[in-house]
Amino acid sequence: MRFDIISVLPELLESPLNHSIMQRAKNKGLLEVYLHNLRDYGLGRHKQVDDYQFGGGAGMVMKPEPLAACIENLKAGHTYDEIIYTSPDGVRLDQALCNRLSMNQNLLVICGHYKGVDERIREKYVTLEISIGDYVLSGGELAAAVLVDAVGRLIPGVLNDETSALFDSFQDDLLAPPVYTRPAEWEGMAVPEVLLSGNDKLIEEWRHEQSLERTRSRRPDLYERFVRG
Ligand code: ADE
């Protein structure tokens, strides 16, 4: 799977995408991430990428021409399943959307900055707008990093134990059960006996009950969805 990411601050994306599971996915050839500096398509001597907004008001807007030039250049080489714009007014990213996106081959992500991109870019190119939550970030880069991580780890073969993503929180609308490791007793607190029993069936039942209880108490919205099916 290939991500192309357009940004005015590509440096912000380098570290999160070059460690741990993302790095392994790239080393295995399962994930490719290409960062494109919008400044390279900037206008004039100063490589301008933003401008004042028509109608007045504080904050700059990303100009259409550099974005269009960058997008067209990338589209000439690849067919994108989606052209994504990261923005607080997009659809909320959740596990179902990550699952859906992980089945794609080529995704192009435009990171918003300043007041955002000129609306005409959204109209002409963007096929999906994604928000990672109801708060405003200084730019779309961190949202893009979240997106690549959450989607990238779902590509078959990326995680060592292929089944582990299936048991993540949210994968079936339930939160994950609590987990424990050695020592079996720490600071007077014991690991639940059932986990030491060696009885796989009992353990599975216990985990499921814990998942249900945790979801019911912490995320009644998800619990409702689970119960209603
Ligand atoms: N850009 C700024 N805030 C954002 C958010 N919450 N999600 C995605 N992109 C953003």
Residues whose N, C-alpha, C, O or C-beta is under 5 A from the ligand:
A	BS01	ADE	T86 S87 P88 I130 S131 I132 G133 Y135 V136 L137 G139 G140 A143
